[in-house]
């Protein structure tokens, strides 16, 4: 289930900029709960935490993401996922990415380094107990590709102040050892009632294309609500999968740079 969650983060993706300011602070921490449904009732099955750390190097950050199924669902399909990335913000781009997943007994490690001088991504992938397989991918000279977690923070860092309904964005990213591109459309503003936060949150709403694979057929759309404030925190996700539907809710946050846009009643 956590692989699905991080796949959603992938489709938030990078809208690369050279912004010299960021809308997140050191030690920002976000936690989510993932819920699954075959009908109308959603059952909480997994937790995901994502934490950011400012590095000693100027304008560089490290982000760690951990995902795991709840203890009861470990008996059905145990998941333990770990993601890590390092990126810089001037310009905003990936430097290093690492993933170590264990999902129902299927294991994989994947890492890559971004060589922006040579416009290459160099990495390796190791599935189960197989030998690591190295690879090198040449990046297009006119596109800046990113990794999963850098996508998450870069997209949040965009200025949506004057965005118009129907505006479309095109994004470019690397997943495993392939390059992809998708589009998203801005839908509008919406107030979301979040039970986990015990509050209503003013949000901006987007619809994203997906990459066909084990989770998606390629025809689905993912709806994402970001907080309508300078943080642009993902508050909620909703999307169909091959069997059933998934939702992910923000259930906790620490050290946000700006106040969350809570509806005052």
ROMAR-80470 format. One line per 4 residues: number of its first residue (from 1); their letters; for each residue x, y, z of N, C-alpha, C. Coordinates in pm, whole numbers, plus 50000, padded with zeros to 5 digits. Layout:
BEGIN
NUM = A = X,Y,Z,X,Y,Z,X,Y,Z; ...
This chain:
BEGIN
1 = XXXX = 50081,49880,50000,50000,50000,50000,50086,50127,50000; 50203,50121,50064,50288,50239,50068,50353,50266,49935; 50376,50160,49857,50426,50181,49721,50326,50265,49644; 50195,50238,49667,50092,50317,49603,50101,50462,49646
5 = XXXX = 50119,50484,49778,50127,50622,49828,50241,50697,49763; 50360,50636,49758,50474,50706,49700,50457,50722,49549; 50381,50632,49486,50350,50650,49345,50267,50776,49325; 50181,50806,49423,50102,50928,49414,50193,51049,49422
9 = XXXX = 50289,51042,49513,50384,51153,49525,50456,51173,49393; 50486,51063,49324,50551,51074,49194,50468,51159,49099; 50336,51141,49100,50255,51215,49004,50231,51358,49047; 50276,51397,49165,50275,51539,49198,50386,51608,49122
13 = XXXX = 50502,51546,49115,50608,51573,49020,50665,51714,49011; 50782,51726,48941,50855,51851,48949,50816,51955,48846; 50780,52074,48890,50767,52187,48800,50890,52272,48829; 51002,52242,48761,51134,52290,48800,51144,52442,48791
17 = XXXX = 51205,52501,48894,51223,52646,48897,51358,52680,48954; 51396,52805,48946,51520,52854,49004,51491,52942,49125; 51383,52912,49194,51343,52992,49309,51451,52992,49416; 51476,53110,49474,51578,53122,49577,51517,53117,49717
21 = XXXX = 51387,53104,49728,51322,53089,49857,51244,52959,49858; 51227,52904,49977,51152,52779,49989,51041,52798,50090; 50936,52717,50076,50821,52730,50165,50817,52621,50270; 50933,52562,50303,50941,52462,50409,51058,52496,50499
25 = XXXX = 51052,52448,50623,51155,52478,50721,51224,52351,50767; 51339,52369,50831,51415,52255,50880,51331,52171,50976; 51342,52039,50962,51271,51943,51047,51120,51942,51026; 51075,51992,50913,50933,51977,50881,50900,51829,50872
29 = XXXX = 50789,51790,50933,50749,51649,50932,50601,51640,50899; 50567,51553,50804,50430,51529,50763,50399,51381,50782; 50280,51351,50834,50241,51211,50849,50103,51190,50788; 50088,51075,50722,49965,51042,50651,49917,50904,50691
33 = XXXX = 49786,50883,50675,49729,50750,50689,49665,50713,50555; 49691,50591,50510,49633,50542,50386,49515,50452,50414; 49406,50470,50338,49284,50392,50359,49241,50329,50226; 49187,50207,50235,49148,50130,50116,49000,50097,50122
37 = XXXX = 48934,50093,50005,48793,50061,49999,48759,49980,49874; 48670,49882,49892,48612,49810,49779,48471,49860,49750; 48418,49942,49841,48283,49995,49825,48276,50137,49872; 48201,50159,49982,48183,50295,50033,48258,50317,50164
41 = XXXX = 48300,50210,50230,48366,50223,50359,48516,50207,50342; 48591,50304,50394,48736,50301,50385,48796,50247,50514; 48894,50158,50499,48963,50099,50613,49107,50147,50613; 49152,50201,50726,49290,50249,50737,49386,50132,50744
45 = XXXX = 49485,50132,50656,49573,50016,50644,49721,50047,50658; 49761,50174,50648,49905,50203,50646,49933,50345,50692; 50056,50368,50734,50103,50501,50774,50228,50537,50694; 50241,50666,50663,50358,50718,50593,50405,50845,50663
49 = XXXX = 50533,50857,50687,50589,50981,50742,50699,51031,50649; 50707,51163,50635,50806,51226,50549,50868,51341,50626; 51000,51338,50643,51067,51440,50722,51183,51501,50647; 51194,51634,50656,51296,51710,50586,51402,51761,50684
53 = XXXX = 51527,51763,50638,51639,51810,50719,51728,51901,50635; 51760,52018,50688,51853,52109,50621,51995,52059,50641; 52072,52048,50531,52209,52001,50537,52306,52117,50556; 52430,52083,50591,52531,52187,50614,52565,52261,50485
57 = XXXX = 52564,52189,50372,52592,52254,50243,52483,52356,50211; 52523,52466,50153,52428,52574,50124,52316,52527,50032; 52193,52558,50070,52074,52532,49987,52052,52385,49957; 52100,52296,50043,52079,52153,50023,51997,52093,50138
61 = XXXX = 51912,51997,50102,51822,51933,50198,51824,51782,50178; 51791,51712,50287,51770,51567,50279,51630,51537,50328; 51563,51445,50260,51428,51405,50298,51426,51253,50313; 51363,51207,50421,51346,51064,50445,51198,51032,50453
65 = XXXX = 51158,50927,50382,51020,50882,50386,51011,50738,50430; 50923,50710,50527,50902,50574,50576,50756,50536,50563; 50731,50417,50514,50594,50369,50503,50581,50228,50555; 50472,50199,50625,50451,50063,50676,50302,50037,50695
69 = XXXX = 50264,49914,50673,50128,49872,50700,50105,49861,50850; 49979,49874,50890,49944,49856,51030,49966,49710,51069; 49986,49687,51198,50024,49554,51247,49928,49446,51202; 49797,49473,51207,49698,49373,51166,49715,49334,51020
73 = XXXX = 49741,49433,50933,49752,49406,50790,49888,49351,50750; 49984,49351,50844,50110,49282,50819,50086,49135,50789; 49981,49079,50849,49950,48937,50829,49899,48911,50687; 49842,49015,50627,49786,49001,50492,49890,49037,50385
77 = XXXX = 49953,49153,50402,50050,49201,50304,50142,49300,50374; 50250,49252,50428,50340,49336,50507,50423,49427,50416; 50426,49555,50452,50502,49654,50375,50595,49731,50469; 50720,49742,50428,50816,49827,50495,50898,49897,50387
81 = XXXX = 50872,50026,50366,50936,50103,50259,51018,50216,50318; 51133,50241,50256,51216,50354,50297,51263,50427,50173; 51246,50558,50173,51290,50643,50063,51377,50755,50119; 51479,50793,50044,51564,50906,50084,51608,50982,49961
85 = XXXX = 51613,51113,49972,51661,51195,49863,51740,51313,49917; 51830,51364,49835,51899,51490,49863,51878,51581,49742; 51847,51707,49767,51827,51801,49657,51880,51938,49697; 51900,52022,49596,51939,52161,49619,51828,52250,49565
89 = XXXX = 51826,52374,49612,51715,52462,49576,51754,52579,49487; 51883,52597,49458,51927,52703,49365,52026,52644,49265; 51978,52593,49150,51837,52576,49113,51777,52456,49186; 51645,52442,49177,51576,52334,49246,51592,52207,49163
93 = XXXX = 51673,52111,49213,51696,51989,49136,51748,51877,49226; 51728,51755,49179,51769,51635,49253,51919,51616,49248; 51973,51559,49356,52114,51523,49361,52134,51373,49380; 52051,51312,49465,52067,51170,49498,51933,51114,49541
97 = XXXX = 51909,50987,49506,51785,50920,49546,51814,50775,49584; 51748,50727,49690,51764,50589,49735,51629,50534,49778; 51601,50410,49740,51477,50344,49779,51507,50201,49822; 51450,50159,49933,51464,50022,49982,51326,49976,50024
101 = XXXX = 51267,49885,49948,51130,49844,49975,51121,49694,50001; 51027,49659,50087,50992,49520,50115,50841,49515,50120; 50780,49457,50017,50636,49458,50002,50586,49317,49976; 50528,49257,50080,50477,49121,50067,50585,49021,50033
105 = XXXX = 50709,49046,50077,50820,48956,50048,50897,48993,49924; 50844,49086,49845,50916,49135,49728,51007,49248,49772; 51136,49236,49748,51231,49338,49790,51301,49400,49670; 51336,49528,49685,51410,49596,49580,51484,49715,49640
109 = XXXX = 51606,49734,49596,51682,49854,49628,51715,49925,49497; 51702,50056,49502,51723,50136,49381,51786,50268,49423; 51895,50308,49358,51955,50437,49389,52010,50498,49262; 52012,50631,49259,52075,50698,49147,52128,50835,49187
113 = XXXX = 52231,50875,49113,52298,51003,49132,52274,51088,49008; 52246,51216,49028,52221,51307,48918,52348,51383,48884; 52395,51367,48761,52513,51437,48711,52464,51548,48618; 52449,51669,48673,52393,51778,48595,52492,51836,48497
117 = XXXX = 52620,51817,48520,52721,51863,48425,52718,51778,48299; 52716,51646,48321,52712,51554,48207,52573,51521,48159; 52469,51572,48230,52330,51546,48195,52300,51396,48193; 52347,51326,48298,52323,51183,48311,52267,51150,48448
121 = XXXX = 52194,51039,48455,52153,50981,48582,52219,50845,48591; 52304,50825,48690,52377,50701,48707,52329,50629,48832; 52295,50502,48819,52241,50432,48934,52250,50282,48921; 52182,50215,49013,52174,50070,49009,52044,50023,49072
125 = XXXX = 52001,49905,49029,51878,49846,49080,51906,49701,49118; 51853,49660,49232,51869,49523,49278,51735,49468,49323; 51685,49365,49256,51558,49303,49290,51583,49172,49361; 51510,49150,49469,51520,49028,49550,51667,49002,49585
129 = XXXX = 51714,48883,49557,51853,48848,49587,51941,48852,49462; 51891,48912,49356,51968,48921,49233,52088,49013,49252; 52183,49003,49162,52297,49093,49163,52253,49235,49123; 52312,49339,49181,52277,49476,49141,52304,49499,48993
133 = XXXX = 52213,49569,48928,52227,49600,48785,52251,49750,48770; 52371,49790,48724,52398,49933,48705,52335,49985,48577; 52308,50114,48573,52257,50174,48450,52293,50322,48448; 52291,50378,48328,52316,50520,48309,52217,50572,48206
137 = XXXX = 52147,50679,48241,52046,50736,48152,52084,50879,48115; 52077,50911,47989,52108,51046,47942,51982,51132,47949; 51994,51246,48016,51880,51338,48026,51875,51430,47905; 51753,51461,47863,51735,51556,47753,51788,51693,47795
141 = XXXX = 51850,51761,47703,51911,51891,47735,51807,51999,47766; 51682,51979,47723,51581,52082,47745,51481,52046,47855; 51508,51937,47933,51417,51896,48039,51497,51867,48166; 51444,51911,48279,51504,51881,48408,51422,51773,48478
145 = XXXX = 51479,51655,48486,51410,51543,48549,51438,51542,48698; 51349,51477,48774,51362,51474,48918,51327,51337,48971; 51352,51316,49102,51315,51191,49167,51185,51210,49244; 51141,51105,49311,51011,51103,49376,50996,51212,49482
149 = XXXX = 51084,51213,49581,51067,51305,49693,51101,51449,49658; 51198,51468,49570,51226,51605,49525,51104,51661,49453; 51036,51575,49376,50911,51616,49311,50812,51671,49412; 50799,51600,49522,50703,51634,49628,50728,51776,49678
153 = XXXX = 50853,51810,49706,50884,51941,49761,50891,52050,49654; 50933,52015,49536,50943,52115,49430,50806,52163,49385; 50713,52070,49370,50578,52110,49328,50514,52200,49434; 50534,52167,49559,50481,52250,49667,50536,52392,49662
157 = XXXX = 50655,52407,49610,50724,52536,49617,50684,52632,49505; 50586,52594,49424,50542,52682,49315,50446,52789,49365; 50435,52895,49289,50345,53006,49321,50212,52984,49249; 50107,52952,49324,49975,52929,49266,49880,53046,49292
161 = XXXX = 49933,53162,49329,49850,53274,49371,49749,53314,49265; 49793,53328,49141,49704,53376,49035,49668,53266,48935; 49674,53142,48977,49646,53031,48888,49498,53032,48846; 49472,53001,48719,49336,52999,48666,49287,52856,48649
165 = XXXX = 49158,52835,48669,49100,52703,48651,49128,52652,48510; 49163,52526,48500,49191,52466,48371,49336,52474,48329; 49419,52546,48405,49561,52555,48369,49625,52417,48375; 49704,52385,48273,49767,52254,48262,49919,52266,48280
169 = XXXX = 49974,52172,48354,50118,52165,48375,50172,52035,48316; 50289,52039,48256,50358,51919,48209,50480,51895,48297; 50500,51769,48338,50606,51737,48432,50690,51620,48382; 50816,51615,48426,50912,51514,48381,50981,51453,48502
173 = XXXX = 50990,51320,48505,51047,51254,48622,51110,51120,48583; 51191,51069,48675,51253,50939,48659,51196,50845,48763; 51159,50725,48722,51107,50622,48811,51177,50492,48775; 51245,50432,48875,51330,50316,48851,51436,50354,48748
177 = XXXX = 51434,50296,48631,51536,50331,48532,51475,50381,48402; 51363,50454,48413,51298,50509,48294,51255,50652,48319; 51247,50731,48212,51196,50867,48219,51048,50868,48180; 50972,50956,48246,50829,50967,48218,50789,51115,48213
181 = XXXX = 50672,51140,48156,50613,51273,48161,50462,51258,48174; 50400,51347,48249,50254,51347,48263,50207,51492,48268; 50075,51508,48276,50017,51640,48289,49921,51644,48408; 49900,51764,48460,49798,51783,48563,49719,51909,48531
185 = XXXX = 49597,51915,48582,49507,52027,48557,49461,52085,48690; 49462,52218,48699,49411,52283,48819,49259,52289,48812; 49192,52239,48917,49046,52230,48919,48983,52352,48985; 49040,52398,49097,48983,52513,49167,49003,52503,49316
189 = XXXX = 48935,52588,49391,48945,52591,49537,48834,52507,49600; 48863,52450,49717,48765,52367,49786,48800,52358,49934; 48700,52353,50018,48720,52332,50161,48703,52184,50191; 48802,52125,50257,48798,51982,50290,48787,51964,50441
193 = XXXX = 48693,51881,50481,48678,51846,50622,48767,51727,50652; 48869,51747,50734,48967,51643,50763,48948,51591,50905; 48898,51468,50913,48870,51409,51044,48996,51391,51126; 49106,51354,51061,49230,51329,51132,49286,51457,51194
197 = XXXX = 49263,51568,51126,49310,51697,51178,49205,51763,51266; 49083,51709,51263,48970,51766,51336,48950,51912,51298; 48952,51935,51167,48941,52073,51118,48901,52072,50972; 48852,52187,50926,48830,52210,50784,48947,52290,50731
201 = XXXX = 48995,52255,50611,49114,52318,50555,49081,52376,50418; 49117,52502,50396,49104,52563,50263,49211,52502,50172; 49167,52453,50056,49258,52380,49967,49248,52429,49824; 49352,52397,49747,49349,52409,49601,49358,52268,49545
205 = XXXX = 49282,52242,49440,49256,52106,49393,49315,52084,49254; 49382,51969,49236,49443,51933,49109,49402,51791,49069; 49402,51768,48938,49378,51634,48884,49500,51593,48802; 49556,51474,48833,49680,51429,48773,49661,51303,48689
209 = XXXX = 49734,51299,48579,49745,51175,48503,49832,51077,48582; 49827,50949,48542,49908,50849,48609,49989,50771,48505; 50087,50698,48555,50169,50610,48471,50115,50469,48484; 50083,50405,48371,50031,50269,48374,50136,50173,48430
213 = XXXX = 50088,50075,48508,50181,49978,48567,50104,49883,48656; 50169,49838,48765,50107,49743,48855,49988,49805,48930; 49996,49934,48958,49893,50000,49038,49782,50057,48951; 49817,50122,48839,49721,50193,48756,49717,50134,48614
217 = XXXX = 49600,50148,48550,49587,50107,48410,49637,50217,48317; 49642,50341,48368,49680,50456,48287,49562,50544,48252; 49440,50496,48279,49320,50573,48247,49267,50651,48367; 49318,50620,48487,49267,50684,48607,49317,50828,48620
221 = XXXX = 49253,50901,48708,49297,51034,48747,49311,51036,48898; 49413,51105,48945,49433,51121,49089,49397,51263,49127; 49311,51276,49228,49275,51407,49278,49360,51438,49400; 49420,51556,49402,49508,51598,49511,49464,51734,49560
225 = XXXX = 49451,51746,49692,49418,51874,49755,49541,51925,49830; 49590,52044,49793,49698,52110,49864,49641,52221,49951; 49703,52246,50065,49656,52356,50150,49670,52488,50076; 49566,52571,50083,49566,52700,50013,49635,52804,50100
229 = XXXX = 49764,52787,50115,49850,52877,50191,49991,52859,50136; 50089,52937,50180,50223,52924,50123,50289,52789,50143; 50241,52707,50240,50300,52574,50259,50271,52479,50144; 50148,52489,50089,50103,52396,49985,50122,52251,50029
233 = XXXX = 50083,52222,50151,50093,52086,50203,49987,51998,50139; 50022,51881,50086,49920,51786,50042,49835,51742,50160; 49707,51774,50155,49616,51745,50265,49543,51613,50243; 49512,51583,50118,49436,51462,50090,49459,51419,49945
237 = XXXX = 49454,51285,49924,49461,51225,49790,49343,51129,49776; 49293,51115,49654,49187,51017,49627,49205,50963,49486; 49194,50830,49471,49221,50773,49340,49174,50628,49333; 49129,50586,49213,49097,50445,49192,49224,50367,49160
241 = XXXX = 49226,50238,49194,49332,50148,49152,49266,50032,49077; 49343,49934,49039,49288,49825,48957,49171,49755,49027; 49181,49739,49158,49072,49682,49237,49047,49773,49356; 48935,49844,49357,48902,49931,49469,48952,50072,49452
245 = XXXX = 48952,50144,49566,48995,50283,49568,49084,50306,49690; 49165,50412,49680,49252,50450,49791,49233,50597,49824; 49252,50628,49951,49261,50766,49996,49380,50778,50090; 49438,50895,50096,49544,50922,50193,49514,51057,50256
249 = XXXX = 49522,51063,50389,49487,51183,50462,49607,51233,50543; 49623,51364,50548,49720,51422,50640,49665,51405,50782; 49744,51339,50868,49698,51317,51005,49783,51391,51109; 49895,51450,51065,49977,51524,51158,50085,51602,51086
253 = XXXX = 50132,51710,51148,50239,51790,51088,50315,51862,51198; 50444,51888,51172,50529,51959,51266,50618,52055,51189; 50646,52168,51250,50744,52265,51200,50712,52317,51060; 50584,52343,51031,50550,52409,50906,50603,52552,50910
257 = XXXX = 50642,52603,50794,50697,52738,50788,50589,52843,50806; 50466,52812,50760,50354,52906,50771,50237,52836,50837; 50143,52911,50895,50024,52848,50955,49941,52777,50848; 49886,52662,50884,49796,52590,50793,49666,52669,50782
261 = XXXX = 49608,52673,50661,49491,52755,50634,49363,52684,50682; 49344,52686,50814,49227,52624,50876,49108,52718,50865; 48990,52662,50836,48867,52741,50830,48826,52779,50972; 48808,52905,50995,48764,52952,51127,48613,52953,51133
265 = X = 48556,52876,51227,48410,52867,51236,48358,52950,51353
